[in-house]
Every structure is written in C-alpha cells, then in structure tokens.
Amino acid sequence: MVFFSNCKINLGLHVTGKRPDGYHDIETIFYPLPVYDVLELIPAEVTSLHLYGHPIPGTKEHNIVWKAYALLKQQFPDLPPVAFYLLKNIPVGAGLGAGSANGTTALKALDQFFGLQLTRQQLLHAALELGSDCPFFVINQPCYATGRGEALAPLPLDLKNYYGVIVNPGIHISTPWAFRQLTPASPAVSLKEAVLTPVTEWVGLVTNDFESVVFNEYPEIKQIKETLQQCGAAFTLMTGSGSTVFGLFEKEPQLPVFPEHYFVKTVLLTSSAPPLPHF
C-alpha cells in the first residue's frame, strides 16, 4: 500500500517560556501544506527501511518511520514484519515538519495495513511519543498549538485559493542554537487572534521570533523573504526555526530563477491537506 505524507508551515511562532523539563513553551499556528513525501508498505520476511530522494542523516534505528513501527510493535507484539519504502520529496530540517509527518503517516499506515483499529485518541497518544508536533498530522487541519506544540485546538482558518510558495535554500539551522538566541516573552497579541484578521493585515502582527536571529546569521534567508515580497506576496514569513521561507499570493506568482540547489514549490492552498488516496 502507498500513502502520502504532507508537510506544514507555521503561521507565526512565539517562544513564550522555558519549561522545567528543558523544553520551551511556544504558540504557533500549524497549517497543512499539500506537498507530499511517499511511503509504501509491503509485506516482508524481515522489517526493513529503504530511503530514496532527499538524504536523511542517521541510522535506520533513528529514523522516525522505524521508530513508529517499533512503538506499535511494543503494543502489538504479533505485528508482522514489513518493508518500508520512503521517497523524500521534502528536505529534512527545513521547518516544514516533514519528518514528523512521516512518523505519523507510518502509524496511520500500519493501522490501516494490519487492521489494528486504533482510535483517534490512541493515534494522537502514539504520535506524541514520536515527537511534539507529530499529533498535528493526525488532525491535519489548521490548529493553534501551545505547550511544546502538542496542545492543539483546530481553528476556522481557511487560506483556500491563496497560492503558497515555499523556498528552502538548503541551509541547516540548529534548533537548539536558535532557541538559545531567544529570551522567551509573552506576545502583545496572540497568534490565535492575529490569524483571524485579513491576510493583508498580517505584516507586523503575525511574526516569527526566530526570524531576526536567523536572518542576522544567514542573510541569504532574509534575501529570500525580500524576493518573495518583491514578487507581490500578500504575506511572507520564515517557518519554524528555518530555513524555509513561505509566501502567500492572491494570484499565481511569477518567480525568479532561484539557485539550482534550492527547493522551491508553488501550490494552491486548501483549508486542509488530506492525504492523497492510498493504494
């Protein structure tokens, strides 16, 4: 069976506090993006993982798809072996949550493939064990996220008919480094309220705390944002801790030719990004 694993963008990101467990409290808006990796499952004698497309660092045991299988194997000891084939169309470490989506897609795929009949709450719980933002990809519709990103509240936010452009320059941003540069603070206006205003009013209201420190260290990323603004974007922002920048356009944009190693996608947005039909 073949499954499609979408990514997301952050419509704003505020770091609001430091937690006793060492993590940070945040507030952000997760918005699903119809750009997909592909995950195939095939019955096998021995469980294996085969990777294609954009490179993924680390051993297979550190891969989130492998961890998803291991997690369900603990709950279902008789879970049969399976061969995973993962095509990475979306670069890793780009602030798009594609790895988290892969892990959650693996959970949902194994559930359907083997008829485990997991409830939505069971899927959410399992996804949270894989990572803070993994539960979002169970819901897969616009959500206001707080805590570590795991406390999710669906929002009536619809960017349907906007064109979304994502540009990733292939620069790796260390998330721990990025957090160390910030002093947590409560925002003057919550993103939950800010994103319900017209998109044309988002500039200066929907913000990402990481932008200033990342732009200062990596001017090339700042230049991408300025380029999208010059192309007529109604709104543009860096997503996550970088290095991807996105732009929202009211009509299909005419983009310049970016360097060949950049990852660039233009998609027509919807209010959710349901996985494409699996087969």
Helices and strands as residue ranges (DSSP letters): E 2-18, E 24-43, E 48-53, G 60-62, H 64-75, E 82-88, H 98-114, H 120-130, H 136-139, E 143-146, E 151-154, E 163-168, H 175-180, H 191-194, G 199-201, H 210-217, H 219-230, E 235-238, E 245-249, E 263-268
